[in-house]
């Protein structure tokens, strides 16, 4: 037996990661793709949805922590790589933490990345199709294309969910005085893995020694776009049928709440109340 117990314990981090970041993201913005790529680098933490109670339940139970503060501290010690802790977070997940009695839990995050999609109509169509078909990623076991018919009201509901999420994040960042590093879906899918990772490395100010050994050319993500030509047709039809909807959010995206929108356009009240997974 070559490995000794002291070697095992020496390899375990004794303190919290020195570098801490969070990627706040909206649905259908490439977060899974991005997280997969970052994790493969093995130097930028393990940016999973650690505060998604459905996805992280096994991790929470395995940590033996009794509350969110203990769990967060555990993550910053045990779920790291390269002295870096990273996580991905949706606004509903953040709000759940805050409403559980921990409004300041993430105040020690040093860098906030904000991942969105410039074309929010395309994003709404993508979310509608994913929720309707259950096909969220190209790597899912059932990779067969399922036809989804156009439904303008459902697309409006999906888009309003995205707008609500953005308003929540924007208000949070503004209230806390947090400066965000903006990431856009359209940019990350059109650039190289090396450029994406170097962006994180530069922001976190990691030393050259931390990434000298990384073979950036060998890194890739097997997550691919799920959308097809049908998405384009749906986007065009939605823009034609809902010009007031698009004009409003072109002007007030991130600045006004969905409640404000519904007051001006009460015909969308039902869509604003839809609960989309």
Secondary structure, 3 states (H helix, E strand, C coil): CCCCHHHHHHCCCCCCCCEEEEEEECCCCCHHHHHHHHHHHCCCCCCECCCCCCCCHHHHHHHCCCCHHHHHHHHHHHCCECCEEEEEECHHHHHHHHHCCCCCCCCCCCEEEEEECCCHHHHHHHHHHHHHHCCCCCCCCCCCCCCCCCCHHHHHHHHHHHHHHHHHHHHHHHHHCCCEEEEEHHHHCCCCHHHHHHHHHHHHCCCHHHHCCCCHHHCCCCCCCCCCHHHHHHHHHHHHHCHHHHHHHHHHCCCCCHHHHHHHCHHHHHHHCCCCC
